[in-house]
Amino acid sequence: MSLIEQTRTANRAIQQLLAHCEPEGNPSGFPSASELLALTDLIRSVGRALSADATDTELRCELKAYFENLSRLKARLEELESRLSARRDDLRLEWERLRAASAWASTQKQMR
C-alpha cells in the first residue's frame, strides 16, 4: 500500500474513532481496546512510511489532514482519560460501599 493510501486509511480510521467517541455515537464514549490497537497499527504504518519523501501535493494535503486528525484524537483521548479516571474513582467508592454492606450483613447473620 502506498503512503497516500496508508494515510487515507489512517485518516478514515481516526475520523471514525472520533465519531465513535462522541456521546451521540456511543453513550459511554469510550473506544474498545481492539479499536485502539487497530488504530495504533495504522499510525505505526504511516509513521514508518513517513521517512519517504513527501513531495506530492496530494500527499502533503493528506498528511496535513492526518496530523490535524492526530491532534484532535490526542485531545479526545486526554479527555477520555480524565473521564475514565473519574469513573474509576466512582467505582472504587461503590466497591467500598459494597464491602461495608457485605460486612454488615455478615455481622447481622452471626448475631442471629
C-alpha positions in Angstrom: 0.0 0.0 0.0 1.4 3.4 -0.9 2.0 6.2 1.6 -1.0 8.1 0.4 -3.3 5.1 0.7 -2.0 4.3 4.2 -2.5 7.9 5.2 -6.1 7.9 3.8 -6.9 4.7 5.6 -5.5 6.1 8.9 -7.4 9.3 8.4 -10.7 7.4 7.9 -10.0 5.3 11.0 -9.1 8.3 13.2 -12.3 10.1 12.0 -14.4 7.0 12.7 -12.9 6.7 16.2 -13.5 10.4 16.9 -17.1 10.0 15.8 -17.5 6.9 17.9 -16.2 8.8 21.0 -18.9 11.4 20.6 -21.7 10.8 23.2 -24.3 10.6 20.4 -22.4 7.7 18.7 -21.6 5.8 21.9 -23.2 6.6 25.2 -20.2 5.5 27.1 -17.9 7.4 24.7 -15.0 5.0 25.2 -13.3 3.2 22.4 -12.7 -0.5 22.8 -9.2 -1.9 23.2 -9.4 -3.6 19.8 -10.3 -0.3 18.2 -7.3 1.5 19.8 -4.9 -1.4 18.9 -6.1 -1.4 15.2 -5.6 2.4 15.1 -2.2 2.1 16.7 -1.1 -0.3 13.9 -2.3 2.1 11.2 -0.5 5.0 12.9 2.7 3.0 13.1 2.5 2.0 9.4 2.1 5.7 8.4 5.0 6.6 10.7 7.3 4.1 9.1 6.3 5.3 5.6 6.8 9.0 6.6 10.6 8.5 6.1 9.8 8.7 2.4 9.9 12.0 0.6 6.5 13.7 0.6 6.9 15.9 -2.4 3.5 15.1 -4.0 0.9 17.9 -3.3 -1.9 15.5 -2.8 0.1 13.5 -0.3 1.1 16.7 1.6 -2.6 17.6 1.9 -3.4 14.2 3.1 -0.6 14.3 5.6 -1.7 17.7 6.8 -5.2 16.3 7.5 -3.6 13.3 9.1 -1.6 15.4 11.6 -4.7 17.5 12.3 -6.7 14.3 13.0 -4.0 13.0 15.3 -4.1 16.3 17.2 -7.9 16.0 17.6 -7.5 12.4 18.7 -4.9 13.3 21.2 -7.2 15.9 22.8 -10.1 13.5 22.8 -8.1 10.7 24.4 -6.9 13.0 27.1 -10.5 14.0 27.8 -11.5 10.3 27.9 -8.6 9.5 30.2 -9.9 12.2 32.6 -13.4 10.7 32.4 -12.2 7.2 33.0 -10.2 8.3 36.0 -13.3 9.9 37.5 -15.3 6.7 36.7 -12.6 4.6 38.3 -12.8 6.7 41.5 -16.6 6.3 41.5 -16.3 2.6 41.1 -13.8 2.4 43.9 -16.3 4.2 46.2 -19.1 1.9 45.2 -16.8 -1.1 45.9 -16.1 0.2 49.4 -19.8 0.6 50.0 -20.5 -3.0 48.8 -17.7 -4.3 51.1 -19.2 -2.4 54.0 -22.7 -3.7 53.3 -21.4 -7.2 53.0 -19.5 -6.9 56.3 -22.7 -5.6 57.9 -24.8 -8.4 56.5 -22.3 -11.0 57.8 -22.4 -9.4 61.2 -26.2 -9.5 61.3 -26.2 -13.2 60.3 -23.7 -14.0 63.1 -25.9 -12.2 65.7 -28.9 -14.4 64.9 
